[in-house]
Amino acid sequence: MDHGRENGLPKWGVLLTGQCWQGFRVCQDAPAAHGAAHAGVTRKGTPVLNPSAAQPIKPPEGSTVVGTGKGGVGKSTVAAHLAGESAAAGDRTLLICVTGQDDDDLGIKRFNRGIRPEGPSVIDGEGLYSAIHDRTPLRPIREVRPNLDVMPGGPKVGEIDGLLMLRTLQEGAGVVMSLAQALAPIAPLYDRIIFDSAPEKDSLEQLVLAAAKYLIVPTRSDDSSVRGMERISKNFKLVKTQVNPHLQMAGAFLYCSNRAATLMHAAVYEEIRTTLGEGTPILETIVGYREVPARNARKKGLLFGEYADLLPTSATTYDVKAGRATSADVVPDTIVPLAKEMRELNQEIFDHTRRMA
């Protein structure tokens, strides 16, 4: 069988229907009764996903992918804030970063935040890779924020692509359900699951879409960002048609744009609908471009709202000139509108997916 590429996608991506992997059948008529995978135990006591699980897995309620076909459009930042906002509202939340970039918006690695699981390291994508490779449940870092657990991304995630392609040759295209199967044993612990989807590989994008219920697509206004949506649009259609009929396009939005440029926004929205489909909901909230506070917040591993909370005790430019502080100690006033717009975007996404449920 030729497992090359077709229409820019791995051919295994168009061969999902009717394939089996470890007794996990992916059927064209799969929508009705989706059950959770069961777990067994190895001789060493490590839980292993049961190869006899024969039913597809229904994605958890509220599970949402933030994804697009191009990097640099705010995808990871929005995913981290969406997860943080959910956790702050009291919902048990899991953020799964299926991306080879280690953005560390939450300061997990740089500031050693969260409670590491016992056993091998899960930092730098190691945990995600090992769960897919060993066919074991995900082991997230706990309490990165109150109510927020995280599966970090990083360089090791990039190796999942090669692993999936090898297993496709050996076992069939049902390997696209690998993440859904690794998530199923722990999914009931959470009220909401957020995925940060990699723009690097079609196989990783499909892996995430097969495990989620909603897709949210961020874009910037430039042509390359808009064109980048074409790939995730193709992957969305493949996965929804052949593997995950529960998957829904929850909307698209502009990120880091001039909020006053309404004529340009209207033109971009037309391009979005042309690419993703005429029925694609367009979210109204636009998070404006404010480079300095966004950069400073990331360097401190803080969400925008957390960084804004430091403003009352911030050093001033006078303190810097007097040598009592450095520029890094000054919280710019522009963090306030940035945090406000991000909260509004998060809330709009939550409201919209809730109405779609």
C-alpha positions as CSV (number, residue, x, y, z in Angstrom):
1,M,0.0,0.0,0.0
2,D,1.3,3.4,-0.9
3,H,1.4,5.6,2.3
4,G,2.6,8.7,0.6
5,R,0.8,12.0,0.3
6,E,-2.4,13.0,-1.5
7,N,-3.7,16.5,-1.9
8,G,-1.1,17.7,0.6
9,L,-2.2,15.2,3.2
10,P,-0.8,11.8,4.3
11,K,-2.7,9.1,2.4
12,W,-3.4,7.4,5.6
13,G,-5.5,10.5,6.4
14,V,-7.9,9.6,3.7
15,L,-7.9,5.9,4.6
16,L,-9.3,6.1,8.1
17,T,-12.7,4.6,7.4
18,G,-12.9,0.8,8.0
19,Q,-9.5,0.4,9.5
20,C,-8.6,-1.4,12.8
21,W,-5.9,-0.7,15.3
22,Q,-5.5,-2.9,18.4
23,G,-9.1,-4.1,18.0
24,F,-10.3,-0.5,18.0
25,R,-12.6,-0.3,14.9
26,V,-13.1,3.0,13.1
27,C,-16.4,2.7,11.3
28,Q,-18.2,4.9,8.8
29,D,-21.4,4.5,10.9
30,A,-19.6,5.1,14.2
31,P,-21.6,8.1,15.5
32,A,-24.1,6.4,17.8
33,A,-22.6,4.4,20.7
34,H,-19.1,5.7,21.4
35,G,-17.6,4.1,24.5
36,A,-14.5,4.8,26.6
37,A,-11.4,2.7,26.3
38,H,-10.8,0.4,29.2
39,A,-7.4,0.0,30.8
40,G,-5.3,-3.0,31.8
41,V,-2.1,-3.3,33.9
42,T,1.3,-4.5,32.9
43,R,3.4,-6.8,35.1
44,K,5.2,-3.7,36.4
45,G,1.9,-2.2,37.5
46,T,1.7,0.4,34.7
47,P,-1.8,0.9,33.3
48,V,-1.9,0.0,29.6
49,L,-4.8,0.7,27.2
50,N,-6.7,-2.5,26.5
51,P,-6.2,-3.7,22.9
52,S,-9.6,-5.4,23.0
53,A,-11.5,-2.0,23.2
54,A,-13.6,-2.3,20.2
55,Q,-15.7,0.9,20.2
56,P,-14.7,4.3,18.9
57,I,-14.4,7.0,21.6
58,K,-16.8,9.8,21.9
59,P,-14.9,13.1,22.5
60,P,-15.5,14.6,26.0
61,E,-18.0,17.4,26.3
62,G,-16.4,20.8,26.0
63,S,-13.2,19.4,24.5
64,T,-11.9,22.2,22.2
65,V,-9.0,22.4,19.8
66,V,-7.3,25.8,19.1
67,G,-5.7,25.2,15.8
68,T,-4.8,26.5,12.4
69,G,-2.4,25.6,9.6
70,K,0.2,28.3,10.4
71,G,2.3,29.2,13.4
72,G,2.6,32.7,14.8
73,V,-1.1,33.5,14.9
74,G,-1.6,33.3,18.7
75,K,-2.8,29.7,18.8
76,S,-0.7,28.6,21.9
77,T,-1.3,31.9,23.7
78,V,-5.1,31.6,23.2
79,A,-5.1,27.9,24.2
80,A,-3.2,28.7,27.5
81,H,-5.5,31.6,28.3
82,L,-8.6,29.6,27.5
83,A,-7.5,26.8,29.8
84,G,-6.5,29.3,32.5
85,E,-9.8,31.1,32.4
86,S,-11.7,27.8,32.6
87,A,-9.7,26.8,35.7
88,A,-10.1,30.2,37.3
89,A,-13.9,29.8,36.9
90,G,-13.8,26.6,39.0
91,D,-13.9,24.0,36.2
92,R,-11.4,21.2,36.4
93,T,-9.4,21.7,33.2
94,L,-6.8,19.9,31.2
95,L,-4.6,21.6,28.6
96,I,-2.9,19.2,26.1
97,C,-0.1,20.8,24.1
98,V,0.4,18.8,20.9
99,T,3.0,21.1,19.5
100,G,6.8,20.8,19.0
101,Q,7.3,24.4,20.2
102,D,7.9,24.9,23.9
103,D,6.1,28.2,24.4
104,D,5.7,27.8,28.2
105,D,3.1,30.5,28.6
106,L,2.3,29.1,32.0
107,G,5.9,29.0,33.3
108,I,5.9,25.2,33.8
109,K,9.4,24.6,32.8
110,R,11.0,28.0,33.5
111,F,9.5,28.5,37.0
112,N,9.0,24.8,37.8
113,R,5.2,25.2,38.3
114,G,2.9,22.3,38.9
115,I,3.2,18.9,40.5
116,R,5.2,16.5,38.3
117,P,3.8,12.9,38.0
118,E,6.0,10.1,39.3
119,G,8.1,8.3,36.8
120,P,9.9,9.5,33.7
121,S,9.9,13.2,32.8
122,V,6.9,14.6,30.9
123,I,8.5,17.9,30.1
124,D,9.4,18.9,26.5
125,G,6.7,16.6,25.1
126,E,8.3,13.5,26.6
127,G,5.1,12.6,28.4
128,L,2.9,12.9,25.4
129,Y,5.3,10.9,23.2
130,S,5.6,8.1,25.8
131,A,1.8,7.9,26.2
132,I,1.4,7.4,22.4
133,H,4.4,5.2,22.1
134,D,3.7,2.9,25.1
135,R,-0.1,3.1,24.7
136,T,-0.6,4.2,28.2
137,P,-2.9,6.9,29.7
138,L,-1.7,10.5,29.8
139,R,0.2,11.6,32.9
140,P,-0.3,15.4,33.1
141,I,1.5,17.9,35.4
142,R,-1.1,18.7,38.1
143,E,-2.1,22.0,39.6
144,V,-0.1,24.3,37.3
145,R,-2.8,26.7,38.4
146,P,-5.6,25.8,40.8
147,N,-7.9,23.4,38.8
148,L,-5.5,23.3,35.9
149,D,-3.5,20.3,34.8
150,V,-1.2,20.3,31.7
151,M,0.4,17.9,29.2
152,P,3.3,20.0,28.0
153,G,4.5,20.2,24.4
154,G,8.0,20.4,23.2
155,P,10.5,18.9,20.8
156,K,9.7,15.2,21.5
157,V,6.1,15.8,20.1
158,G,7.7,16.1,16.6
159,E,8.7,12.4,16.8
160,I,5.1,11.3,17.2
161,D,4.7,11.9,13.5
162,G,7.2,9.3,12.5
163,L,5.8,6.9,15.1
164,L,2.3,7.2,13.6
165,M,3.5,6.7,10.1
166,L,5.4,3.5,11.1
167,R,2.4,2.2,12.9
168,T,0.1,3.0,10.0
169,L,2.2,0.7,7.8
170,Q,2.0,-2.0,10.4
171,E,-1.5,-1.6,11.9
172,G,-3.6,0.5,9.7
173,A,-4.9,4.1,9.7
174,G,-6.8,3.8,12.9
175,V,-3.7,5.0,14.7
176,V,-5.2,8.4,14.3
177,M,-7.2,7.6,17.4
178,S,-4.1,7.2,19.6
179,L,-4.5,10.4,21.5
180,A,-8.2,9.8,22.0
181,Q,-7.4,6.4,23.5
182,A,-4.7,7.8,25.8
183,L,-7.0,10.5,27.0
184,A,-10.1,8.4,27.6
185,P,-9.1,6.9,31.0
186,I,-8.5,10.3,32.6
187,A,-11.1,12.4,30.6
188,P,-13.9,11.9,33.3
189,L,-11.7,13.8,35.8
190,Y,-12.1,17.0,33.9
191,D,-14.9,19.5,33.2
192,R,-13.1,20.9,30.1
193,I,-10.2,19.8,27.9
194,I,-8.3,22.3,25.7
195,F,-5.9,21.2,22.9
196,D,-3.1,23.3,21.5
197,S,-2.8,21.8,18.1
198,A,0.5,21.7,16.1
199,P,0.6,23.5,12.8
200,E,3.7,21.5,11.7
201,K,2.3,18.2,10.7
202,D,-1.0,16.9,9.2
203,S,-0.7,13.7,11.2
204,L,-0.5,15.6,14.5
205,E,-3.4,17.9,13.5
206,Q,-5.6,14.9,12.7
207,L,-4.6,13.2,15.9
208,V,-5.9,16.1,17.9
209,L,-9.1,16.6,15.9
210,A,-9.9,12.9,16.3
211,A,-10.0,13.5,20.1
212,A,-12.1,16.7,20.4
213,K,-15.6,18.0,19.9
214,Y,-15.0,21.6,18.8
215,L,-12.4,23.4,16.6
216,I,-11.7,27.1,17.1
217,V,-9.5,28.7,14.4
218,P,-7.4,31.9,15.1
219,T,-5.9,33.8,12.3
220,R,-4.1,37.1,11.6
221,S,-5.0,39.3,8.7
222,D,-2.1,38.6,6.4
223,D,-2.5,36.4,3.4
224,S,-0.1,33.6,4.6
225,S,-2.2,33.3,7.8
226,V,-5.4,33.1,5.9
227,R,-4.0,30.5,3.5
228,G,-2.7,28.6,6.4
229,M,-6.3,27.7,7.3
230,E,-6.6,25.6,4.2
231,R,-4.8,22.7,5.7
232,I,-6.7,22.5,8.9
233,S,-9.9,22.9,6.9
234,K,-9.0,19.7,4.9
235,N,-8.0,17.9,8.1
236,F,-11.2,18.9,9.8
237,K,-13.3,17.5,6.9
238,L,-11.3,14.3,6.8
239,V,-11.6,13.6,10.5
240,K,-15.2,14.6,10.8
241,T,-16.3,12.5,7.8
242,Q,-14.2,9.4,8.5
243,V,-13.4,9.2,12.2
244,N,-15.1,11.7,14.5
245,P,-18.6,12.7,13.4
246,H,-19.0,14.7,16.7
247,L,-16.4,17.2,15.6
248,Q,-17.9,20.7,15.0
249,M,-16.5,23.9,13.6
250,A,-17.1,26.3,16.5
251,G,-15.8,29.4,14.9
252,A,-12.9,31.6,13.8
253,F,-11.5,34.9,15.0
254,L,-8.9,37.5,14.2
255,Y,-6.0,37.8,16.6
256,C,-3.5,40.7,17.1
257,S,-5.3,43.1,14.8
258,N,-6.2,46.8,14.8
259,R,-9.7,46.8,16.3
260,A,-10.6,49.9,14.4
261,A,-9.8,48.4,10.9
262,T,-13.4,47.3,10.3
263,L,-13.2,47.4,6.5
264,M,-10.2,45.1,6.5
265,H,-11.9,42.8,9.0
266,A,-14.9,42.4,6.7
267,A,-12.6,41.4,3.8
268,V,-10.7,38.9,6.0
269,Y,-14.0,37.4,7.3
270,E,-15.0,36.7,3.7
271,E,-11.7,34.9,3.1
272,I,-12.2,32.9,6.3
273,R,-15.7,31.7,5.2
274,T,-14.3,30.9,1.7
275,T,-11.6,28.7,3.3
276,L,-13.5,27.1,6.2
277,G,-17.0,27.1,4.8
278,E,-19.8,29.7,4.5
279,G,-21.4,28.6,7.7
280,T,-18.3,29.2,9.8
281,P,-19.2,31.4,12.8
282,I,-17.1,34.5,13.1
283,L,-16.4,35.5,16.7
284,E,-16.7,39.2,17.4
285,T,-13.9,39.8,19.9
286,I,-10.6,40.9,18.5
287,V,-7.5,40.9,20.7
288,G,-5.5,43.9,19.7
289,Y,-1.7,44.0,19.0
290,R,0.2,45.0,22.1
291,E,3.7,43.5,21.8
292,V,5.4,44.8,25.0
293,P,2.9,43.6,27.6
294,A,2.3,40.3,25.8
295,R,6.1,39.6,25.6
296,N,6.7,40.6,29.2
297,A,3.9,38.3,30.4
298,R,5.3,35.3,28.5
299,K,8.8,35.9,29.9
300,K,7.3,35.8,33.4
301,G,5.2,32.7,32.7
302,L,2.0,34.7,33.5
303,L,-1.3,34.9,31.8
304,F,-2.3,38.5,30.8
305,G,-4.8,38.8,33.7
306,E,-2.2,37.6,36.2
307,Y,0.3,40.1,34.8
308,A,-2.2,42.9,35.0
309,D,-2.7,42.1,38.7
310,L,0.9,43.2,39.3
311,L,0.2,46.7,38.0
312,P,-0.6,48.3,41.5
313,T,2.8,47.2,42.9
314,S,4.8,47.8,39.6
315,A,8.0,49.7,39.6
316,T,7.9,53.0,37.6
317,T,10.2,54.5,35.0
318,Y,11.5,56.8,37.7
319,D,12.6,53.8,39.7
320,V,14.5,52.5,36.7
321,K,16.2,55.8,36.1
322,A,17.1,56.0,39.8
323,G,18.6,52.5,39.6
324,R,16.1,51.0,42.1
325,A,14.6,48.7,39.4
326,T,15.0,47.4,35.9
327,S,12.8,47.8,32.9
328,A,11.6,44.2,33.5
329,D,10.0,45.4,36.8
330,V,7.8,47.9,35.1
331,V,4.3,46.6,34.2
332,P,3.1,48.6,31.2
333,D,-0.4,50.1,31.5
334,T,-1.3,48.5,28.1
335,I,-1.6,45.1,29.8
336,V,-5.0,46.2,31.2
337,P,-6.9,46.4,27.8
338,L,-5.0,43.3,26.6
339,A,-6.1,41.3,29.5
340,K,-9.7,42.6,29.2
341,E,-9.9,41.7,25.5
342,M,-8.5,38.2,26.1
343,R,-11.1,37.6,28.9
344,E,-13.8,38.7,26.5
345,L,-12.5,36.3,23.8
346,N,-12.4,33.4,26.2
347,Q,-15.9,34.1,27.4
348,E,-17.2,34.3,23.8
349,I,-15.6,31.0,23.0
350,F,-17.1,29.4,26.1
351,D,-20.6,30.8,25.4
352,H,-20.5,29.7,21.8
353,T,-19.4,26.1,22.5
354,R,-22.0,25.9,25.3
355,R,-24.8,26.9,22.8
356,M,-23.6,24.3,20.3
357,A,-23.7,21.5,22.9
